[in-house]
C-alpha cells in the first residue's frame, strides 16, 4: 500500500502561513544548502516551472508520483496563470467549488475525498502520494496520513493557518529522522503509529 505523506513547511509554532495562508515569510530560508537538499531528496515537490528554471526538469521522481492539494494551494498556481503546477506528477485538487478542471492533467475531487485517497493508496506502485496542503485538506485527511515531513523554519508567527484545521484528536507519530541546516531549518520525518 502506498503512503500518504503530508510534506509541509511551517513555523516553529506550527503555522503553515499567516491567517490568509501566505507563507512568504519562509522563503528567505530556502538558501543554497537547503535548496540543494530539496533538489536531491524531493525534486518532485518543486513546481514544474521552478524545475525548468533551475534546469532540473529531467530529474526523476524520488518519492512521489501523485499530488493532492487543496483549492487554496491550487489557487496560488492559477493566480500565476499556471493550470498544471506539478505536470510531472498525477495532479488532484480537492475542491467542492472549482467545478470543471482548467487542465486535462488535473483531476478535481469534489466528492468522497477520503474514498478517493484510499483508492489511490491501494494502487500498486513504487511511489507515494504527496499531500501538499492546506490546513483544511490535511484536517479532512488526518486519519489517512501515514507520514509527516515537516520543514520547520526558524520563525515564530504567533498566529496564522495551522498545519491541521480539524477537531481535537490526539494522533501519535514516531520520529524517524531529523536533519538540521546552517540557516536554522529543521526537516523532521515522522511515521504514523498504527
Helices and strands as residue ranges (DSSP letters): E 4-11, E 15-17, G 24-29, H 32-41, G 43-45, H 48-53, E 64-70, H 71-79, E 90-94, E 106-109, H 113-122, E 128-133, H 135-140, G 142-144, E 147-153, E 161-162, E 173-180, E 186-192
